[in-house]
Amino acid sequence: MKKDIQIPKVEGVYIAIVNEYNEIYKTHDWNAHIINDKDVDLELVLIVTSGYSEKKVTATFRKKLDVLPKKSYAKIEFIPEELFTLNNEFKVTFFEGNKIYEKTYLFRKNSINVKAFQQIPLMETKGVLVK
């Protein structure tokens, strides 16, 4: 039975953490985004995030998107800089057509910094990307 369950490989869906200017508070904030670089919409996107180290664990955060349109992105959450010293994990589950997909994206501790910046697909900005 277990051998009959096939979870397809996730491609074209990324998590990015970018430093964005907040017009309301006049600050630069770090925000996590999910990116759908596919040519199809993703449905019922569930994102579960948490941060952890050997000594600390953050609260678990959950977000649901009914639809993430093709070639688009959506903000997941604000991330305070003090969490950069932790491993930050994003578990993403979604439907593409009638198939369920699942992938875990991990930003290792201290990997979120300006030295790790790269061009982020679809967003026309730079940030830290996990594929």
DSSP file (Angstrom, degrees, kcal/mol; ACC not computed):
  #  RESIDUE AA STRUCTURE BP1 BP2  ACC     N-H-->O    O-->H-N    N-H-->O    O-->H-N    TCO  KAPPA ALPHA  PHI   PSI    X-CA   Y-CA   Z-CA
    1    1 A M    >>        0   0    0      0, 0.0     3,-1.2     0, 0.0     4,-0.6   0.000 360.0 360.0 360.0 -48.7    0.0    0.0    0.0
    2    2 A K  G >4  +     0   0    0      1,-0.3     3,-1.2     2,-0.2     0, 0.0   0.872 360.0  56.9 -61.2 -36.8    2.7    2.5    1.0
    3    3 A K  G 34 S+     0   0    0      1,-0.2    -1,-0.3     3,-0.0     0, 0.0   0.713  99.3  61.6 -67.4 -19.3    4.6    1.8   -2.2
    4    4 A D  G <4 S+     0   0    0     -3,-1.2     2,-0.6     2,-0.0    -1,-0.2   0.646  82.4  93.1 -81.1 -15.8    1.4    2.8   -4.2
    5    5 A I    <<  -     0   0    0     -3,-1.2     2,-0.5    -4,-0.6    -3,-0.0  -0.696  57.6-173.3 -82.8 121.0    1.4    6.4   -2.8
    6    6 A Q        -     0   0    0     -2,-0.6    -3,-0.0     2,-0.0    -2,-0.0  -0.966  12.1-166.5-119.4 122.2    3.2    8.7   -5.1
    7    7 A I        -     0   0    0     -2,-0.5    94,-0.1    92,-0.1     3,-0.1  -0.930  26.4-130.9-105.7 113.5    3.9   12.3   -4.2
    8    8 A P        -     0   0    0      0, 0.0    94,-0.5     0, 0.0     2,-0.2  -0.213  25.8 -98.4 -65.2 153.7    5.0   14.2   -7.3
    9    9 A K        -     0   0    0     92,-0.1     2,-0.5     1,-0.1    94,-0.1  -0.492  35.6-125.9 -71.7 137.2    8.1   16.4   -7.3
   10   10 A V        +     0   0    0     92,-0.2     2,-0.3    -2,-0.2    -1,-0.1  -0.746  36.3 168.3 -88.3 126.1    7.4   20.1   -6.8
   11   11 A E        +     0   0    0     -2,-0.5     3,-0.1     1,-0.1    27,-0.0  -0.989  57.1  24.6-134.6 145.8    9.0   22.4   -9.5
   12   12 A G  S    S+     0   0    0     -2,-0.3    25,-3.1     1,-0.2     2,-0.5   0.571  92.1 105.3  81.7   8.5    8.4   26.0  -10.2
   13   13 A V  E     +A   36   0A   0     23,-0.2     2,-0.3   118,-0.2    23,-0.2  -0.991  46.4 171.3-123.3 126.2    7.2   26.9   -6.6
   14   14 A Y  E     -A   35   0A   0     21,-1.9    21,-2.7    -2,-0.5     2,-0.4  -0.844  30.4-136.1-131.7 163.2    9.6   28.8   -4.4
   15   15 A I  E     -AB  34 130A   0    115,-2.0   115,-2.5    -2,-0.3     2,-0.4  -0.991  26.7-175.8-118.3 132.5    9.8   30.6   -1.1
   16   16 A A  E     -AB  33 129A   0     17,-2.4    17,-2.9    -2,-0.4     2,-0.5  -0.964  17.9-154.6-128.1 144.6   11.7   34.0   -1.0
   17   17 A I  E     +AB  32 128A   0    111,-2.8   111,-2.7    -2,-0.4     2,-0.3  -0.982  25.4 177.1-117.8 121.0   12.5   36.3    1.8
   18   18 A V  E     -A   31   0A   0     13,-2.4    13,-2.7    -2,-0.5     2,-0.7  -0.881  33.0-124.6-126.4 153.6   12.9   39.9    0.7
   19   19 A N  E     -A   30   0A   0    107,-0.5     2,-0.3    -2,-0.3    11,-0.2  -0.879  40.5-179.9 -98.7 113.0   13.6   43.2    2.4
   20   20 A E  E     -A   29   0A   0      9,-3.3     9,-3.2    -2,-0.7     2,-0.4  -0.851  31.2-112.3-119.8 149.1   10.8   45.5    1.5
   21   21 A Y  E     -A   28   0A   0     -2,-0.3     2,-0.8     7,-0.2     7,-0.2  -0.661  25.6-144.6 -79.7 128.6   10.0   49.1    2.3
   22   22 A N  E  >> -A   27   0A   0      5,-3.8     4,-1.7    -2,-0.4     5,-0.9  -0.848   8.4-164.8 -96.9 108.7    6.9   49.5    4.5
   23   23 A E  T  45S+     0   0    0     -2,-0.8    -1,-0.2     1,-0.2     5,-0.0   0.837  85.5  53.1 -62.1 -35.3    5.1   52.7    3.5
   24   24 A I  T  45S+     0   0    0      1,-0.2    -1,-0.2     3,-0.1    -2,-0.0   0.947 123.2  24.1 -68.5 -49.6    3.0   52.8    6.6
   25   25 A Y  T  45S-     0   0    0      2,-0.1    -2,-0.2     0, 0.0    -1,-0.2   0.471  98.5-127.6 -98.2  -3.2    5.7   52.5    9.2
   26   26 A K  T  <5 +     0   0    0     -4,-1.7     2,-0.3     1,-0.2    -3,-0.2   0.903  69.1 120.1  57.0  44.0    8.6   54.0    7.0
   27   27 A T  E   <S-A   22   0A   0     -5,-0.9    -5,-3.8    -7,-0.1     2,-0.6  -0.857  70.1-113.0-130.2 164.4   10.8   50.9    7.8
   28   28 A H  E     -A   21   0A   0     -2,-0.3     2,-0.3    -7,-0.2    -7,-0.2  -0.921  41.0-170.6 -99.6 119.1   12.5   48.1    5.9
   29   29 A D  E     -A   20   0A   0     -9,-3.2    -9,-3.3    -2,-0.6     2,-0.5  -0.822  22.8-128.4-113.0 148.5   10.8   44.8    6.8
   30   30 A W  E     -A   19   0A   0     49,-0.4    49,-3.2    -2,-0.3     2,-0.4  -0.859  34.3-179.5 -94.0 125.2   11.7   41.2    6.0
   31   31 A N  E     -AC  18  78A   0    -13,-2.7   -13,-2.4    -2,-0.5     2,-0.4  -0.970  23.2-135.8-129.3 142.2    8.8   39.4    4.5
   32   32 A A  E     -AC  17  77A   0     45,-3.1    44,-3.6    -2,-0.4    45,-1.1  -0.786  25.8-173.9 -94.2 139.5    8.4   35.8    3.3
   33   33 A H  E     -AC  16  75A   0    -17,-2.9   -17,-2.4    -2,-0.4     2,-0.4  -0.960  20.9-138.7-131.0 148.2    6.6   35.2   -0.1
   34   34 A I  E     -AC  15  74A   0     40,-2.5    40,-2.2    -2,-0.3     2,-0.5  -0.914  22.6-155.9-103.1 137.2    5.5   32.1   -1.9
   35   35 A I  E     -AC  14  73A   0    -21,-2.7   -21,-1.9    -2,-0.4     2,-0.7  -0.954  11.8-161.7-119.9 129.0    6.1   32.3   -5.7
   36   36 A N  E     +AC  13  72A   0     36,-3.3    36,-1.3    -2,-0.5    35,-0.5  -0.884  17.1 168.3-107.9  98.2    4.2   30.3   -8.3
   37   37 A D        +     0   0    0    -25,-3.1   -24,-0.2    -2,-0.7    -1,-0.1   0.199  44.7 108.8 -93.9  15.1    6.4   30.4  -11.4
   38   38 A K  S    S-     0   0    0    -26,-0.4    33,-1.2     2,-0.2    34,-0.1  -0.365  78.2-122.0 -86.4 168.2    4.2   27.7  -13.1
   39   39 A D  S    S+     0   0    0     31,-0.2     2,-0.3    -2,-0.1    31,-0.1   0.193  92.4  65.2 -93.7  14.7    1.9   28.1  -16.0
   40   40 A V  S    S-     0   0    0     29,-0.1    31,-0.2    57,-0.0    -2,-0.2  -0.957  87.7-105.0-134.3 153.5   -1.1   26.8  -14.0
   41   41 A D        -     0   0    0     -2,-0.3     2,-0.4    29,-0.1    56,-0.3  -0.454  28.5-135.8 -71.9 148.6   -2.9   28.1  -10.9
   42   42 A L  E     -D   68   0B   0     26,-2.3    26,-2.7    -2,-0.1     2,-0.3  -0.900  21.1-152.0-103.5 138.1   -2.3   26.4   -7.5
   43   43 A E  E     +DE  67  95B   0     52,-3.0    52,-2.8    -2,-0.4    24,-0.2  -0.841  63.5   4.3-115.5 150.1   -5.3   25.6   -5.5
   44   44 A L  E    S-     0   0B   0     22,-2.8     2,-0.5    -2,-0.3    22,-0.2   0.928  75.7-166.9  45.5  62.7   -5.8   25.3   -1.7
   45   45 A V  E     -D   65   0B   0     20,-2.5    20,-2.6    -3,-0.2     2,-0.5  -0.688   3.9-168.1 -82.1 121.5   -2.3   26.3   -0.8
   46   46 A L  E     -DE  64  93B   0     47,-3.3    47,-2.4    -2,-0.5     2,-0.5  -0.950   3.2-172.3-113.7 129.5   -1.5   25.5    2.8
   47   47 A I  E     -DE  63  92B   0     16,-2.9    16,-2.4    -2,-0.5     2,-0.5  -0.984   5.3-174.4-126.1 125.6    1.7   26.9    4.4
   48   48 A V  E     -DE  62  91B   0     43,-2.5    43,-3.0    -2,-0.5     2,-0.3  -0.980  12.9-175.2-120.3 121.3    2.9   25.9    7.8
   49   49 A T  E     +DE  61  90B   0     12,-3.0    12,-2.6    -2,-0.5     2,-0.3  -0.867  11.2 157.2-120.2 151.0    6.0   27.8    9.1
   50   50 A S  E     - E   0  89B   0     39,-1.8    39,-3.1    -2,-0.3     2,-0.4  -0.972  26.6-138.1-161.0 158.6    8.1   27.5   12.2
   51   51 A G  E     + E   0  88B   0      8,-0.3     7,-2.9    -2,-0.3     2,-0.3  -0.927  28.7 166.6-119.7 147.3   11.6   28.4   13.4
   52   52 A Y  E     +FE  57  87B   0     35,-2.2    35,-2.9    -2,-0.4     2,-0.3  -0.997  17.2 172.0-157.8 156.7   13.8   26.2   15.5
   53   53 A S        -     0   0    0      3,-2.7    33,-0.1    -2,-0.3    -2,-0.0  -0.784  59.0 -79.8-143.9-170.6   17.3   25.6   16.9
   54   54 A E  S    S+     0   0    0     -2,-0.3     3,-0.1     1,-0.2    32,-0.0   0.788 130.5  24.2 -67.4 -26.0   18.7   23.1   19.4
   55   55 A K  S    S+     0   0    0      1,-0.1     2,-0.3     0, 0.0    -1,-0.2   0.593 119.6  52.5-115.7 -15.4   17.4   25.3   22.2
   56   56 A K        -     0   0    0      2,-0.0    -3,-2.7     0, 0.0     2,-0.3  -0.921  48.6-176.5-129.1 150.5   14.6   27.4   20.8
   57   57 A V  B     -F   52   0B   0     -2,-0.3    -5,-0.2    -5,-0.2     2,-0.1  -0.987  17.1-144.9-141.5 133.8   11.3   26.8   19.0
   58   58 A T        -     0   0    0     -7,-2.9     2,-0.1    -2,-0.3     3,-0.0  -0.382  35.2 -85.3 -87.1 172.2    8.9   29.5   17.7
   59   59 A A        -     0   0    0     -2,-0.1     2,-0.4     1,-0.1    -8,-0.3  -0.401  49.5-106.0 -68.2 155.8    5.2   29.2   17.5
   60   60 A T        -     0   0    0    -10,-0.1     2,-0.4    -2,-0.1   -10,-0.2  -0.734  32.8-157.9 -88.4 134.5    3.8   27.5   14.4
   61   61 A F  E     -D   49   0B   0    -12,-2.6   -12,-3.0    -2,-0.4     2,-0.4  -0.924   5.5-164.7-114.4 136.5    2.2   29.8   11.9
   62   62 A R  E     +D   48   0B   0     -2,-0.4     2,-0.4   -14,-0.2   -14,-0.2  -0.957   7.7 178.8-124.2 140.5   -0.4   28.6    9.3
   63   63 A K  E     -D   47   0B   0    -16,-2.4   -16,-2.9    -2,-0.4     2,-0.4  -0.999   8.8-161.2-140.2 142.4   -1.6   30.4    6.2
   64   64 A K  E     -D   46   0B   0     -2,-0.4     2,-0.5   -18,-0.2   -18,-0.2  -0.983   3.5-170.6-125.3 134.7   -4.1   29.3    3.5
   65   65 A L  E     -D   45   0B   0    -20,-2.6   -20,-2.5    -2,-0.4     3,-0.2  -0.993  14.0-154.7-119.2 125.0   -4.5   30.6    0.0
   66   66 A D  E    S+     0   0B   0     -2,-0.5   -22,-2.8     1,-0.3     2,-0.3   0.929  83.5   3.3 -62.9 -43.9   -7.6   29.5   -1.9
   67   67 A V  E     -D   43   0B   0    -24,-0.2    -1,-0.3   -23,-0.1   -24,-0.2  -0.995  54.4-164.4-144.7 136.3   -5.8   30.1   -5.2
   68   68 A L  E     -D   42   0B   0    -26,-2.7   -26,-2.3    -2,-0.3     4,-0.1  -0.925  34.4-135.0-115.9 101.8   -2.3   31.2   -6.1
   69   69 A P    >   -     0   0    0      0, 0.0     3,-0.7     0, 0.0   -33,-0.2  -0.054  29.7 -84.2 -58.7 157.5   -2.6   32.3   -9.8
   70   70 A K  T 3  S+     0   0    0      1,-0.2   -31,-0.2   -31,-0.1   -29,-0.1  -0.257 111.5  12.7 -59.5 146.7    0.0   31.2  -12.3
   71   71 A K  T 3  S+     0   0    0    -33,-1.2     2,-0.3   -35,-0.5    -1,-0.2   0.890 109.3 106.0  51.8  47.3    3.1   33.4  -12.6
   72   72 A S  E <   -C   36   0A   0    -36,-1.3   -36,-3.3    -3,-0.7     2,-0.3  -0.852  52.9-146.9-141.9 177.7    2.3   35.2   -9.4
   73   73 A Y  E     -C   35   0A   0     -2,-0.3     2,-0.3   -38,-0.2   -38,-0.2  -0.961   4.9-157.3-145.6 162.6    3.4   35.5   -5.8
   74   74 A A  E     -C   34   0A   0    -40,-2.2   -40,-2.5    -2,-0.3     2,-0.3  -0.998  26.2-109.8-144.0 144.4    1.8   36.2   -2.4
   75   75 A K  E     -C   33   0A   0     -2,-0.3   -42,-0.3   -42,-0.2     3,-0.1  -0.541  28.3-178.1 -72.3 134.8    3.1   37.5    1.0
   76   76 A I  E     -     0   0A   0    -44,-3.6     2,-0.3     1,-0.3   -43,-0.2   0.860  55.4 -36.6 -96.3 -55.5    3.2   34.8    3.7
   77   77 A E  E     -C   32   0A   0    -45,-1.1   -45,-3.1   -14,-0.0    -1,-0.3  -0.993  51.7 -98.1-165.5 160.3    4.4   36.6    6.7
   78   78 A F  E     -C   31   0A   0     -2,-0.3   -47,-0.3   -47,-0.2   -49,-0.0  -0.681  36.2-154.7 -79.8 139.9    6.6   39.3    8.3
   79   79 A I        -     0   0    0    -49,-3.2   -49,-0.4    -2,-0.3     2,-0.1  -0.954   8.4-138.3-123.8 113.9    9.9   37.8    9.7
   80   80 A P    >   -     0   0    0      0, 0.0     3,-2.0     0, 0.0     4,-0.2  -0.405  22.6-120.4 -66.3 144.8   11.7   39.7   12.6
   81   81 A E  G >  S+     0   0    0      1,-0.3     3,-2.0     2,-0.2     4,-0.3   0.771 107.9  70.7 -58.9 -27.9   15.5   39.7   12.2
   82   82 A E  G >  S+     0   0    0      1,-0.3     3,-0.7     2,-0.2    -1,-0.3   0.715  90.8  62.0 -65.1 -17.1   15.9   37.9   15.5
   83   83 A L  G X  S+     0   0    0     -3,-2.0     3,-1.7     1,-0.2    -1,-0.3   0.568  80.0  84.0 -82.5  -7.7   14.5   34.8   13.9
   84   84 A F  G <  S+     0   0    0     -3,-2.0    26,-3.6     1,-0.3    28,-0.3   0.723  80.9  63.5 -67.6 -19.5   17.4   34.7   11.3
   85   85 A T  G <  S+     0   0    0     -3,-0.7    -1,-0.3    -4,-0.3     2,-0.2   0.497  99.3  69.7 -81.4  -2.2   19.6   32.9   13.9
   86   86 A L  S <  S-     0   0    0     -3,-1.7     2,-0.5    22,-0.1    24,-0.3  -0.707  96.3-100.7-106.6 161.5   17.1   30.0   13.8
   87   87 A N  E     -E   52   0B   0    -35,-2.9   -35,-2.2    -2,-0.2     2,-0.6  -0.731  39.3-151.6 -74.2 128.7   16.3   27.5   11.0
   88   88 A N  E     -EG  51 107B   0     19,-2.8    19,-2.9    -2,-0.5     2,-0.4  -0.934  12.7-166.8-111.9 118.0   13.2   28.7    9.3
   89   89 A E  E     -EG  50 106B   0    -39,-3.1   -39,-1.8    -2,-0.6     2,-0.5  -0.862  11.3-169.8-112.7 135.9   11.0   26.0    7.8
   90   90 A F  E     -EG  49 105B   0     15,-2.9    15,-3.0    -2,-0.4     2,-0.6  -0.968   5.4-164.2-124.5 112.2    8.1   26.4    5.4
   91   91 A K  E     -EG  48 104B   0    -43,-3.0   -43,-2.5    -2,-0.5     2,-0.5  -0.878  13.5-169.2 -98.3 120.8    6.0   23.3    4.7
   92   92 A V  E     +EG  47 103B   0     11,-3.1    11,-2.5    -2,-0.6     2,-0.4  -0.936  11.7 176.0-118.5 129.8    3.9   23.9    1.6
   93   93 A T  E     +EG  46 102B   0    -47,-2.4   -47,-3.3    -2,-0.5     2,-0.3  -0.994  14.3 153.3-129.5 137.4    1.0   21.7    0.4
   94   94 A F  E     - G   0 101B   0      7,-2.1     7,-3.1    -2,-0.4     2,-0.5  -0.983  38.1-115.3-156.7 164.8   -1.2   22.5   -2.7
   95   95 A F  E     -EG  43 100B   0    -52,-2.8   -52,-3.0    -2,-0.3     2,-0.5  -0.904  18.1-174.6-106.0 135.1   -3.3   21.0   -5.4
   96   96 A E  E >  S- G   0  99B   0      3,-2.4     3,-1.6    -2,-0.5     2,-0.4  -0.946  74.6 -42.6-124.6 106.9   -2.4   21.3   -9.0
   97   97 A G  T 3  S-     0   0    0     -2,-0.5   -54,-0.1   -56,-0.3   -57,-0.0  -0.602 123.2 -28.4  67.7-130.1   -5.3   19.8  -10.9
   98   98 A N  T 3  S+     0   0    0     -2,-0.4     2,-0.4    -3,-0.1    -1,-0.2   0.297 119.3  95.8 -99.8   8.4   -6.3   16.7   -9.1
   99   99 A K  E <   -G   96   0B   0     -3,-1.6    -3,-2.4   -92,-0.0     2,-0.4  -0.797  65.8-138.7-104.1 142.7   -2.9   16.0   -7.7
  100  100 A I  E     -G   95   0B   0     -2,-0.4     2,-0.3    -5,-0.2    -5,-0.2  -0.815  19.5-167.0 -97.6 138.6   -1.6   16.9   -4.3
  101  101 A Y  E     -G   94   0B   0     -7,-3.1    -7,-2.1    -2,-0.4     2,-0.3  -0.911   5.5-175.9-123.7 150.9    2.0   18.3   -3.9
  102  102 A E  E     +G   93   0B   0    -94,-0.5     2,-0.3    -2,-0.3   -92,-0.2  -0.992   7.5 164.0-149.1 138.6    4.1   18.8   -0.9
  103  103 A K  E     -G   92   0B   0    -11,-2.5   -11,-3.1    -2,-0.3     2,-0.5  -0.987  26.0-140.1-153.8 146.6    7.5   20.3   -0.2
  104  104 A T  E     -G   91   0B   0     -2,-0.3     2,-0.5   -13,-0.2   -13,-0.2  -0.941  16.2-162.2-108.5 126.7    9.5   21.6    2.8
  105  105 A Y  E     -G   90   0B   0    -15,-3.0   -15,-2.9    -2,-0.5     2,-0.5  -0.920   8.3-163.8-108.4 131.6   11.6   24.7    2.2
  106  106 A L  E     -G   89   0B   0     -2,-0.5     2,-0.8   -17,-0.2   -17,-0.2  -0.967  16.8-166.0-125.7 123.9   14.4   25.4    4.7
  107  107 A F  E     -G   88   0B   0    -19,-2.9   -19,-2.8    -2,-0.5     3,-0.1  -0.925  30.8-137.8 -99.3 107.8   16.3   28.6    5.4
  108  108 A R    >   -     0   0    0     -2,-0.8     3,-2.1   -21,-0.2     4,-0.3  -0.246  36.7 -74.3 -66.2 155.5   19.2   27.4    7.5
  109  109 A K  T 3  S+     0   0    0      1,-0.3   -24,-0.2   -24,-0.2   -22,-0.2  -0.175 117.6   7.3 -53.9 140.0   20.2   29.6   10.5
  110  110 A N  T 3  S+     0   0    0    -26,-3.6    -1,-0.3   -24,-0.3   -25,-0.1   0.569  96.6 111.4  62.8  13.7   22.1   32.8    9.5
  111  111 A S    <   +     0   0    0     -3,-2.1     2,-1.1   -27,-0.3    -2,-0.1   0.602  53.4  85.7 -89.0 -11.3   21.4   32.2    5.8
  112  112 A I        +     0   0    0    -28,-0.3     2,-0.3    -4,-0.3    -1,-0.1  -0.781  64.9 111.9 -92.5 100.2   19.0   35.1    5.5
  113  113 A N  S >  S-     0   0    0     -2,-1.1     3,-1.5     1,-0.0     4,-0.1  -0.970  80.2 -97.6-161.0 165.7   21.3   38.1    4.8
  114  114 A V  G >  S+     0   0    0     -2,-0.3     3,-1.2     1,-0.3    13,-0.0   0.750 116.6  65.6 -66.0 -23.7   22.2   40.5    2.1
  115  115 A K  G 3  S+     0   0    0      1,-0.2    -1,-0.3    -3,-0.0    -3,-0.1   0.754 100.9  51.5 -68.0 -22.5   25.3   38.5    1.0
  116  116 A A  G <  S+     0   0    0     -3,-1.5    13,-0.4    -5,-0.1    -1,-0.2   0.351  82.9 131.8 -94.8   5.0   22.9   35.7    0.0
  117  117 A F    <   +     0   0    0     -3,-1.2     2,-0.3    -4,-0.1    11,-0.2  -0.265  25.5 164.5 -62.3 142.8   20.7   37.9   -2.2
  118  118 A Q  E     -H  127   0C   0      9,-2.4     9,-2.1     7,-0.0     2,-0.2  -0.940  48.3 -74.4-146.6 167.0   19.8   36.8   -5.7
  119  119 A Q  E     -H  126   0C   0     -2,-0.3     7,-0.2     7,-0.2    10,-0.0  -0.467  47.6-138.7 -66.4 132.6   17.3   37.9   -8.3
  120  120 A I  E >>> -H  125   0C   0      5,-2.8     3,-0.9    -2,-0.2     4,-0.8  -0.831  21.5-112.4 -98.1 125.9   13.8   36.7   -7.3
  121  121 A P  T 345S-     0   0    0      0, 0.0     2,-0.2     0, 0.0  -107,-0.1  -0.279  92.8  -3.5 -57.3 138.3   11.6   35.3  -10.1
  122  122 A L  T 345S+     0   0    0      1,-0.1   -49,-0.1   -87,-0.1    -2,-0.0   0.131 116.5  84.0  70.8 -18.3    8.5   37.4  -10.9
  123  123 A M  T <45S-     0   0    0     -3,-0.9    -1,-0.1     2,-0.2     3,-0.1   0.617  83.1-138.8 -95.0 -12.1    9.2   39.9   -8.1
  124  124 A E  T  <5S+     0   0    0     -4,-0.8     2,-0.3     1,-0.2    -5,-0.0   0.888  72.2  88.2  53.8  42.3   11.7   42.3   -9.8
  125  125 A T  E   <S-H  120   0C   0     -5,-0.5    -5,-2.8    -7,-0.1     2,-0.3  -0.924  75.9-108.1-152.2 174.5   13.7   42.5   -6.6
  126  126 A K  E     +H  119   0C   0     -2,-0.3  -107,-0.5    -7,-0.2     2,-0.3  -0.816  48.8 124.0-110.7 155.1   16.5   40.7   -4.8
  127  127 A G  E     -H  118   0C   0     -9,-2.1    -9,-2.4    -2,-0.3     2,-0.5  -0.940  62.7 -57.0-177.5-165.9   16.3   38.5   -1.8
  128  128 A V  E     -B   17   0A   0   -111,-2.7  -111,-2.8    -2,-0.3     2,-0.4  -0.880  53.5-165.3-101.9 128.7   17.0   35.0   -0.4
  129  129 A L  E     -B   16   0A   0     -2,-0.5     2,-0.4   -13,-0.4  -113,-0.2  -0.920  16.0-168.3-122.1 138.3   15.5   32.2   -2.4
  130  130 A V  E      B   15   0A   0   -115,-2.5  -115,-2.0    -2,-0.4   -23,-0.1  -0.996 360.0 360.0-122.6 127.6   14.9   28.5   -1.7
  131  131 A K              0   0    0     -2,-0.4  -118,-0.2  -117,-0.2  -119,-0.1   0.399 360.0 360.0-100.9 360.0   13.8   26.3   -4.6
